[in-house]
Amino acid sequence: MTLTNVLVGLAIATGLVGIVVPGLPGALLVAGAILVWSLEVGSTAGWLVFGVAAAFLALGTVVKYAVPGRRMKRDGIPTSTLVLGALLGVVGFFVIPVLGLVIGFVLGVYLSELRRLGPERAWPATRAALTAVGLSLLIELIACLAAAATWAVGVLVV
């Protein structure tokens, strides 16, 4: 195992953590690490590994926006709800480091839905929006795991 393989593996692991932990560009870090590995290997097999991994990541990116977006549209949740949630999440991140992002996001989505739908229907709509966001994270994680597995096979083969 070369130093490049170890560093790329660590970067991929960091990218996988970055999908769940705010502040790290998960899929971008995974793609960049595999690109560095492919440049280092410099063979056709190395570039094939990068191409397959990049295809997984691109497909994951498209699906992570399409599927949850369609669910939210079906449930009648406007984009403005998520925008307010994201804004309050950023504020929350600075008020309560790390956990404040999640708390602020949930509070922002709830307040937006409370204003829009009233107290009886705000929490079910908030839960639907949070489920869609969780589905988006799961889709991105699966795509990144598929890219990481592709790289791992490439390391064994090349």
C-alpha positions in Angstrom: 0.0 0.0 0.0 1.5 3.3 -1.1 1.3 6.6 0.7 -0.9 7.9 -2.0 -3.4 5.1 -1.4 -3.4 5.8 2.3 -3.9 9.6 1.8 -6.6 9.1 -0.8 -8.4 6.6 1.5 -8.3 9.1 4.3 -9.7 11.8 2.0 -12.5 9.5 0.9 -13.3 8.6 4.5 -13.4 12.3 5.3 -15.7 12.9 2.4 -18.0 10.2 3.6 -18.1 11.8 7.0 -18.7 15.2 5.3 -22.0 14.0 3.9 -23.4 13.7 7.3 -21.4 16.4 9.2 -22.0 19.9 7.9 -19.1 21.9 6.6 -17.3 19.3 4.5 -18.0 18.9 0.8 -18.6 15.2 0.8 -19.1 14.1 -2.8 -16.6 16.7 -4.1 -13.9 15.5 -1.7 -14.5 11.8 -2.7 -14.3 12.7 -6.4 -11.2 14.9 -5.9 -9.5 12.1 -4.0 -10.2 9.5 -6.6 -9.1 11.9 -9.3 -5.7 12.4 -7.5 -5.3 8.6 -7.3 -6.1 8.3 -11.0 -3.5 10.9 -11.9 -1.0 9.2 -9.7 -1.7 5.7 -11.2 -1.8 7.2 -14.7 -3.0 4.0 -16.4 -6.1 3.2 -18.4 -7.4 1.1 -15.5 -7.0 4.1 -13.2 -8.9 6.4 -15.5 -11.6 3.8 -15.9 -12.0 3.6 -12.1 -12.3 7.4 -12.0 -14.9 7.4 -14.8 -17.0 4.8 -13.1 -16.7 6.6 -9.7 -17.5 9.9 -11.3 -20.6 8.4 -13.0 -21.8 7.1 -9.6 -21.3 10.5 -8.1 -23.0 12.3 -11.0 -26.0 10.0 -10.9 -26.2 10.4 -7.1 -26.2 14.2 -7.4 -29.0 14.1 -9.9 -31.1 11.6 -8.0 -30.5 13.4 -4.6 -32.2 16.5 -5.9 -34.9 14.9 -8.1 -36.4 12.3 -5.8 -36.7 14.4 -2.6 -37.8 17.4 -4.7 -40.6 15.4 -6.3 -41.7 14.1 -2.8 -41.7 17.7 -1.4 -43.7 18.9 -4.4 -46.2 16.1 -3.9 -46.5 17.0 -0.2 -47.0 20.7 -1.1 -43.8 22.0 0.6 -42.5 25.1 -1.1 -38.8 25.8 -1.7 -39.0 28.8 0.5 -39.5 26.5 3.5 -36.1 24.9 2.9 -34.5 28.3 2.2 -35.7 29.6 5.6 -34.6 26.3 7.2 -31.1 26.7 5.7 -30.8 30.3 6.7 -31.8 29.6 10.3 -29.5 26.6 10.2 -26.5 28.8 9.3 -27.4 31.2 12.1 -27.8 28.3 14.5 -24.4 26.9 13.5 -22.8 30.1 14.9 -25.0 30.3 18.0 -24.6 26.6 19.0 -21.5 25.2 17.1 -22.2 22.1 15.0 -25.6 21.1 16.6 -27.0 24.5 16.0 -27.1 23.8 12.2 -29.6 20.9 12.7 -31.6 22.7 15.4 -31.7 25.9 13.4 -32.8 24.0 10.2 -35.6 22.2 11.9 -36.7 25.4 13.7 -36.6 27.3 10.4 -38.7 24.7 8.5 -41.2 24.5 11.4 -41.6 28.3 11.6 -42.1 28.6 7.9 -44.7 25.8 7.9 -46.3 27.3 11.0 -46.7 30.6 9.2 -48.0 29.0 6.1 -50.3 26.2 7.4 -51.0 27.0 11.0 -50.3 25.1 14.2 -52.3 21.9 13.5 -50.6 21.1 10.1 -47.1 22.6 10.7 -45.5 19.6 12.4 -46.6 17.0 9.8 -45.3 19.3 7.0 -42.1 19.8 8.9 -41.6 16.0 9.3 -42.2 15.5 5.5 -39.6 18.2 4.7 -37.1 16.6 7.1 -37.8 13.2 5.7 -37.0 14.5 2.2 -33.8 16.1 3.4 -32.8 12.8 5.1 -33.5 10.9 1.9 -31.3 13.3 0.0 -28.4 12.6 2.4 -29.0 8.9 2.2 -28.9 9.0 -1.7 -25.6 11.0 -1.6 -24.1 8.6 0.9 -25.0 5.6 -1.2 -23.5 7.2 -4.3 -20.3 8.1 -2.4 -20.0 4.6 -1.0 -20.4 3.2 -4.5 -17.6 5.5 -5.7 -15.4 4.5 -2.7 -16.0 0.8 -3.4 -15.1 1.4 -7.1 -11.8 3.0 -5.9 -11.1 0.1 -3.5 -11.6 -2.4 -6.3 -9.3 -0.3 -8.4 -6.6 -0.3 -5.8 -6.7 -4.1 -5.6 -6.7 -4.6 -9.4 -4.2 -1.9 -10.4 
